[in-house]
Amino acid sequence: MFEVIAKVISQEGTCTAGHSVGQEFVIGQATPPGLCSWAFYSLFPFAQVLQFGGSFPWEKDKDRAIVACPDADNPVVFELRRG
């Protein structure tokens, strides 16, 4: 199983969880400390694919995925990278 790191690459509006560009979290089977649980729920399915060696056909880099949190008014965008 591969390690997956989630990095905040964009944040618009006001994130109630306080996320900001540059923050990083190791994604495992539980919500990492400091990561909004709603964001984790959005990231988790994509992280699982990367953790087990899969990739996404729409991504140019097979070792990453770009995923946004579900708050459309204050989006936080994460880059998931397989380590």
N, C-alpha and C positions, 0 to 999 in steps of 0.2 A: 504494500500500500504506500502511495506517495504522500508527502506532506503538501498541503495546500495553504497558501498565504492569501488573505484578502487584504487589499490595500485600497483606501479611499482615494480615488483619482479625481473626483468632482463632487462638490456640494453646493447646492443653491438654496436660497431661502434660509429658514431657521430650522435646523435639525434639533428636535426636542431631546435627543440622546446626546447632543453635543459633538457629533462626529465632525471631523475636519480633514481636509486634504493631507495625505501623508500618513495617517494612522494605519497600522497594520495589525492583523489578528490571524492567529493560526486556527484554521477551521478543523474541528474534529467532530465527535459525536454529540457534543453538548455546546451550548452557547458559550463562547469565550467571554471571560470577564471584560466588561466594558463595551461589549458589542450589543447593540439594540436587538432584542429578540425578534422583532419584525424583520429586520434586515437579515438576521441569521436564517429565518424561515425561507426567505427568498434565495439566499446564497446556497443553502444546504444541498438542494438537488443537483446544482451545477458542480459544487465541490465534490460530491460523491462520484460523479462521472470522472472528474480529473483524478481523484484519489485512487481510482481503480484502473487508470490507464486509458480511459476513453477521451474523446475529443468532440468538438462541435464543428460541423461542416461549414458554418458561416464565419468562423474565426480563422484568420490568416495564420495564427500561431497555434499549433495543436496543444500547447502547454498552458493556454490561458482561456479565460472567458470574461466578458464584461457583463455585469449584472447590476441592476438598480434596485434600491429599496422600493417598497410599495407606496410611499408617500409622494404622490404626483405633484403636490404643491411645493414640496421641499425635498426634491430628490437628492439622494446620496448615491453616487455611482462607485462601484467597487470593481477592481481588477482582481480576478482570482488567478493565481499562478501556481502551477505544479512545480514543486521543488525537486 
